[in-house]
Amino acid sequence: MLQTIRNAWKVQETRKKLLYTLLIIIVFRIGSIFIPAPFLDAEVLASWMDTNNEAGVFGYLNLFSGGAMSRATVFALGIQPFINASIIVQLLTYALPPLERLSKEGEEGRKKIDKISSFVSLGLSIFMAFAYYLIMKKSGAVTYTTGGEGVFAAIVIIVSFIAGSMAIVWLGNRVNEKGIGNGVSILIFAGILAGFPTSLISMIQTAINTPNPYVFVDIFVLIGFVVIVGFIVFMNESERRIPIQYAKRVVGRKQYGGQNTHIPVKVCMSGVMPIIFANAFVSLPMTLGMLFPPKDNTTWWGKFYEGFTNIFGYTKPLYSIVLFFLIIGFNYFYVSMQYNPVEIANNLRQSNGGIPGIRPGKPTADYIQRVLSKITLVGAIFLGFIAVLPSIVGAVFPELGNLALGGTSILIVVSVALETVRTMESQLMMRHHKGFLE
């Protein structure tokens, strides 16, 4: 990785893209840290979030905003509305024929789908900005809450959040056009990476304040971090190769076909999306509870909310169990949208290709489906393990509860880093590829 970055830095064009990407990251971090939203008290909000972080709701929201929500800045919404909009449009692409036709129209169709995603993102931004305002109002972080000044403050806060979210999407698009890697992924990567030093300092302070047993626990956590990073890299690079053989055919005096190749099936082809889906679902009840808190614990809603909080906190066994099985379910769902065994089998038959020992047509589709099911299960168990492991550590050692989203964070950071390095390698390869005349 370091060698790839060093080689990319030597090329002027790639160096400009790297510097442009770094500039966008700096602008994003400045907006996340130093540009507060009007009429909000960041200290009150941060204190309230620390004492009311049931089920990891605010940790999940804060993860994708790069810490902007806890600081009450204009980027508090983060990239979450755009991610949700992209997921919704992607799901609708398989359900609505007009969107499915657009997805098959190449570059022009992709631009139209991106425009639709932008409008959906704007609608979600309005809804989420209003929801965030209600949460911040409940926390006491809004400085004006009554009368005409309260209405004006609400409008300004909501508009600021919406504008900040759209600005982040614009920054991500600039990285796509003039920088390196996927812009949205790069900004998420930068936000998560910026929070790692805080977690490390917190672990060190815990070890200093309580050396027994947290000195050994912190050492174990750091060793486990290195092992998990290596494991994530291994699983990201792992794939199952389905062998493909093309039949020979003679046209005139020339012979075509006869090549042996393979279909690569990634073990973790769905990436971090199942974890995002699952976290959103398990956090939804607690989020609704924050938006509509019970006024009295003696009512049915108050009793239900209190009981749900007691058994469904992110350090409770039920939370980890439900999250684990939701990740497995969403992983199968996401893979089924990406891979269509019947379509793959038809394409192989039309191109005179086939799997050795497997008849073309339905037997080929059934074989590919069986392989996908096995590989998907392995990838789903891996993702579930990565997601729930920090919660288990937080349950055993409450002082390390800030690691509740550590597995998801590490997975995102490592995946984005690997994808960005691949992008740089492909650009370097195109520049230094030898022509057929050399």
C-alpha positions in Angstrom: 0.0 0.0 0.0 2.7 2.5 1.0 4.7 1.6 -2.2 1.6 2.3 -4.3 1.1 5.7 -2.7 4.7 6.5 -3.2 4.5 5.6 -6.9 1.3 7.5 -7.3 2.9 10.6 -5.7 5.7 10.5 -8.3 3.2 11.0 -11.2 2.2 14.6 -11.6 -1.4 13.9 -12.6 -2.0 11.4 -9.8 -0.3 13.7 -7.3 -2.8 16.5 -8.2 -5.7 14.1 -7.6 -4.3 13.1 -4.3 -3.8 16.7 -3.2 -7.3 17.6 -4.4 -8.8 14.7 -2.4 -6.8 15.8 0.6 -8.2 19.4 0.2 -11.8 18.1 0.1 -11.2 16.1 3.2 -9.8 19.1 5.0 -12.9 21.2 4.0 -15.1 18.4 5.2 -13.4 18.2 8.6 -13.5 22.0 9.0 -17.2 21.9 8.5 -17.6 19.0 10.9 -15.6 20.6 13.7 -15.5 24.4 13.4 -18.8 25.6 11.8 -21.5 25.3 14.5 -25.2 25.4 13.6 -27.0 28.5 15.0 -29.0 28.4 18.2 -27.4 25.2 19.5 -25.3 24.5 22.6 -22.8 21.9 21.6 -21.7 21.2 25.2 -25.2 20.5 26.4 -25.9 18.2 23.4 -22.6 16.2 23.9 -23.3 15.8 27.6 -26.9 14.6 26.9 -25.7 12.1 24.2 -23.1 10.6 26.6 -25.8 9.9 29.2 -28.6 8.8 26.8 -26.8 6.6 24.3 -29.1 3.6 24.6 -28.8 0.9 22.0 -25.9 2.8 20.4 -28.4 5.1 18.5 -26.3 8.2 18.7 -23.1 6.4 18.2 -24.5 5.0 14.9 -25.6 8.5 13.8 -22.4 10.1 14.9 -20.3 7.4 13.1 -21.4 8.6 9.6 -21.3 12.3 10.4 -17.6 12.1 11.4 -18.5 13.3 15.0 -20.3 16.4 13.6 -23.6 15.5 15.4 -22.0 15.5 18.9 -20.5 18.9 18.0 -23.8 20.3 16.7 -22.2 21.6 13.5 -23.8 22.2 10.1 -22.6 18.8 8.9 -24.6 17.0 11.7 -26.6 15.0 9.1 -23.4 13.8 7.5 -23.7 11.6 4.4 -26.5 9.4 5.9 -29.3 10.9 3.8 -27.4 10.3 0.6 -26.5 6.7 1.7 -30.2 6.0 2.5 -31.3 7.5 -0.7 -28.9 5.5 -2.8 -29.9 2.3 -1.0 -33.7 3.0 -1.6 -33.2 3.8 -5.3 -31.0 0.7 -5.7 -33.7 -1.4 -4.2 -36.4 0.2 -6.3 -34.3 -0.4 -9.4 -35.0 -4.1 -9.0 -38.7 -3.5 -8.3 -39.7 -0.8 -10.7 -39.4 -1.5 -14.5 -38.7 2.2 -15.5 -35.7 2.4 -13.1 -34.5 -1.1 -14.3 -34.5 0.2 -17.9 -32.6 3.3 -16.8 -29.9 1.1 -15.1 -29.3 -0.7 -18.4 -28.9 2.5 -20.5 -25.2 2.9 -19.6 -23.7 6.3 -18.7 -26.8 8.3 -19.5 -29.1 6.0 -17.4 -26.6 6.2 -14.5 -26.7 10.0 -14.6 -30.6 10.0 -14.5 -30.5 7.5 -11.6 -28.0 9.7 -9.7 -30.3 12.7 -10.3 -33.3 10.7 -8.8 -31.1 9.7 -5.9 -30.3 13.4 -5.3 -33.9 14.4 -5.1 -34.7 11.4 -2.7 -31.6 12.5 -0.6 -33.1 16.0 -0.4 -36.4 14.6 0.9 -34.7 12.4 3.4 -32.5 15.4 4.5 -35.6 17.4 5.3 -37.1 14.6 7.4 -33.9 13.8 9.2 -33.2 17.4 9.9 -36.6 17.8 11.5 -36.0 14.6 13.5 -32.6 15.8 14.7 -34.1 19.1 15.7 -36.7 17.4 17.9 -33.9 15.3 19.5 -31.8 18.3 20.2 -34.8 20.3 21.5 -35.5 17.4 23.9 -31.9 17.4 25.1 -32.1 21.1 25.9 -29.4 22.1 23.4 -31.7 24.5 21.5 -31.2 28.0 23.0 -34.6 29.3 21.7 -37.6 27.0 22.0 -40.7 29.2 22.6 -42.6 31.9 20.8 -41.6 33.4 17.5 -37.9 33.1 18.3 -38.4 29.4 18.8 -40.0 28.9 15.3 -37.3 31.0 13.7 -34.6 29.0 15.5 -36.2 25.7 14.4 -36.3 26.9 10.7 -32.7 28.1 10.8 -31.4 24.8 12.4 -33.3 22.6 10.0 -32.1 24.6 6.9 -28.6 24.6 8.2 -28.6 20.8 8.5 -30.1 20.3 5.0 -27.6 22.7 3.5 -24.7 20.9 5.2 -25.9 17.5 4.0 -26.2 18.7 0.4 -22.7 20.4 0.7 -21.2 17.0 1.7 -22.8 15.3 -1.3 -21.3 18.1 -3.5 -17.9 17.5 -1.9 -18.2 13.8 -2.6 -19.1 14.4 -6.2 -16.0 16.7 -6.6 -13.8 13.8 -5.4 -15.4 11.5 -7.9 -14.7 13.9 -10.8 -11.2 15.3 -9.8 -9.9 13.1 -7.0 -9.0 9.5 -6.1 -11.6 6.9 -5.2 -15.3 7.1 -4.4 -16.1 10.5 -2.9 -18.8 9.4 -0.4 -16.6 6.5 0.8 -13.6 8.8 1.2 -15.5 11.2 3.4 -16.9 8.5 5.6 -13.4 7.1 5.8 -12.0 10.5 6.9 -14.7 11.0 9.5 -14.3 7.6 11.1 -10.5 7.8 11.0 -10.6 11.2 12.8 -12.4 9.5 15.8 -9.8 6.8 16.3 -7.3 9.0 18.3 -10.1 9.9 20.7 -10.9 6.2 21.3 -7.2 5.5 21.8 -6.8 8.3 24.3 -9.9 7.1 26.2 -8.4 3.6 26.4 -5.1 4.9 27.7 -6.9 7.1 30.3 -8.9 4.0 31.4 -5.7 2.0 31.8 -4.1 4.8 33.9 -7.1 5.3 36.1 -7.7 1.5 36.6 -4.4 -0.3 35.8 -5.8 -3.5 37.1 -7.1 -5.1 34.8 -7.3 -2.5 32.0 -3.6 -2.4 31.2 -3.8 -6.0 30.1 -7.3 -5.5 28.5 -6.0 -2.6 26.4 -3.0 -4.6 25.2 -5.4 -7.4 24.3 -7.7 -5.0 22.5 -4.8 -3.5 20.5 -3.5 -7.0 19.5 -7.1 -7.9 18.6 -7.3 -4.8 16.5 -4.3 -5.8 14.4 -5.6 -9.3 14.1 -9.1 -8.1 13.0 -7.6 -5.7 10.4 -5.6 -8.6 8.9 -8.7 -10.9 9.0 -10.7 -8.2 7.3 -8.1 -7.8 4.5 -8.0 -11.6 4.1 -11.8 -11.9 3.8 -12.0 -8.9 1.5 -9.5 -10.4 -0.9 -11.0 -14.0 -0.6 -13.1 -15.3 -3.5 -14.5 -18.5 -4.8 -13.6 -19.1 -8.5 -16.2 -21.0 -10.5 -14.3 -22.6 -13.5 -15.6 -21.8 -17.0 -14.7 -23.5 -20.2 -15.6 -22.2 -23.7 -16.3 -24.7 -26.5 -14.1 -24.6 -29.6 -15.5 -23.6 -32.9 -14.0 -23.3 -36.4 -14.8 -20.3 -38.6 -13.1 -20.7 -42.0 -9.5 -21.6 -41.3 -9.5 -20.1 -37.8 -10.3 -21.6 -34.5 -12.1 -19.7 -31.8 -12.9 -20.4 -28.2 -11.4 -23.2 -26.1 -10.3 -20.8 -23.3 -10.5 -21.7 -19.7 -11.5 -18.9 -17.3 -13.5 -18.5 -14.1 -16.3 -16.4 -12.5 -14.9 -14.8 -9.3 -17.4 -14.8 -6.4 -16.3 -12.6 -3.6 -16.8 -13.8 0.0 -17.8 -10.3 1.1 -19.4 -9.0 -2.0 -22.0 -7.0 -0.1 -19.4 -5.0 1.8 -20.6 -3.1 4.9 -24.2 -2.6 3.6 -25.8 -5.4 5.6 -24.3 -3.9 8.8 -25.7 -0.5 7.9 -29.2 -2.0 7.2 -29.1 -4.1 10.4 -27.9 -1.2 12.6 -30.7 1.0 11.2 -33.3 -1.6 12.1 -32.2 -2.3 15.6 -31.7 1.4 16.3 -35.2 2.3 15.0 -37.2 1.6 18.1 -34.8 3.6 20.3 -34.8 6.4 17.8 -38.6 6.6 17.8 -38.4 6.6 21.6 -36.1 9.6 21.5 -38.4 11.4 19.1 -41.6 10.6 21.0 -40.5 10.1 24.6 -43.0 8.9 27.1 -44.3 11.6 29.5 -45.1 9.2 32.2 -43.6 5.7 33.0 -46.9 4.5 34.3 -48.5 4.5 30.8 -48.3 1.5 28.5 -45.9 3.4 26.2 -43.7 4.4 29.2 -43.6 0.8 30.5 -42.9 -0.6 27.1 -40.1 1.9 26.4 -38.5 1.3 29.8 -38.6 -2.4 29.4 -37.4 -2.3 25.9 -34.4 -0.2 26.9 -33.5 -2.5 29.7 -33.4 -5.6 27.5 -32.3 -4.1 24.2 -29.3 -2.0 25.1 -26.2 -2.5 22.9 -24.4 -4.3 25.7 -27.4 -6.7 26.2 -27.2 -10.3 24.7 -30.6 -9.8 22.9 -29.2 -6.8 21.0 -26.2 -8.8 19.7 -28.3 -11.8 18.8 -30.9 -9.8 16.8 -28.1 -7.8 15.1 -26.2 -10.9 14.1 -29.2 -12.6 12.5 -30.4 -9.4 10.8 -26.9 -9.1 9.2 -27.1 -12.6 7.9 -30.6 -12.0 6.5 -29.6 -8.7 4.8 -26.4 -10.2 3.4 -28.5 -12.9 1.6 -30.9 -10.2 0.4 -28.2 -7.9 -0.9 -26.3 -10.7 -2.7 -29.5 -11.9 -4.3 -29.9 -8.5 -5.9 -26.3 -8.5 -7.2 -26.2 -12.0 -8.6 -28.8 -13.6 -10.7 -27.8 -17.3 -11.3 -30.4 -17.8 -14.1 -29.1 -14.8 -16.0 -25.5 -16.0 -15.6 -26.4 -19.4 -16.8 -28.2 -18.0 -19.9 -25.2 -15.8 -20.7 -22.8 -18.7 -20.5 -25.0 -20.9 -22.8 -25.3 -18.1 -25.4 -21.5 -17.6 -25.4 -20.9 -21.4 -25.8 -19.5 -21.6 -22.3 -20.2 -23.9 -19.4 -19.0 -25.2 -16.1 -17.0 -28.5 -16.5 -19.2 -31.4 -15.3 -22.4 -29.4 -15.1 -25.0 -29.4 -17.9 -26.0 -26.0 -19.3 -29.3 -24.3 -18.4 -31.1 -25.0 -15.1 -28.4 -27.4 -13.7 -25.8 -24.6 -14.2 -28.1 -22.0 -12.5 -28.7 -24.5 -9.6 -25.0 -25.1 -9.2 -24.2 -21.3 -9.1 -27.0 -20.8 -6.6 -25.6 -23.5 -4.3 -22.1 -21.9 -4.5 -23.5 -18.5 -3.8 -25.5 -19.8 -0.8 -22.4 -21.3 0.8 -20.2 -18.3 0.1 -22.9 -15.9 1.3 -23.2 -17.7 4.6 -19.5 -17.5 5.2 -19.4 -13.8 4.4 -22.5 -13.2 6.5 -21.1 -14.9 9.6 -17.9 -12.9 9.2 -19.8 -9.6 9.0 -22.0 -10.6 12.0 -18.9 -11.5 14.0 -17.2 -8.2 13.2 -20.3 -6.2 14.1 -21.1 -7.9 17.5 -17.6 -8.5 18.8 -17.1 -4.9 20.1 -20.6 -5.0 21.8 -19.5 -8.2 23.6 -16.3 -6.5 24.7 -18.3 -3.5 25.9 -20.6 -5.8 27.9 -17.7 -7.5 29.7 -15.8 -4.3 30.2 -18.2 -1.4 30.6 -15.4 1.2 30.6 -14.7 0.3 27.0 -18.2 0.9 25.9 -17.0 3.5 23.3 -16.0 0.5 21.2 -19.6 -0.4 20.5 -19.3 0.6 16.8 -15.6 -0.3 16.5 -16.1 -3.4 14.3 -18.2 -1.5 11.8 -15.7 1.4 11.8 -12.7 -0.9 11.2 -14.5 -2.7 8.4 -15.4 0.5 6.6 -11.9 2.0 7.0 -10.1 -1.1 5.7 -12.5 -1.7 2.8 -12.3 1.9 1.6 -8.5 1.9 2.0 -8.2 -1.3 -0.1 -10.6 0.1 -2.8 -8.7 3.4 -3.0 -5.4 1.6 -3.4 -6.8 -0.5 -6.2 -8.0 2.6 -7.9 -4.5 4.2 -7.7 -2.9 0.9 -9.0 -5.3 0.8 -12.0 -4.5 4.5 -12.9 -0.8 3.8 -12.6 -1.1 0.7 -14.7 -2.9 2.7 -17.5 -0.2 5.3 -17.5 2.7 2.8 -17.6 1.1 0.1 -19.8 3.4 -0.9 -22.7 2.0 -0.7 -26.2 1.9 -3.6 -28.5 4.6 -2.0 -30.7 7.1 -1.9 -27.9 
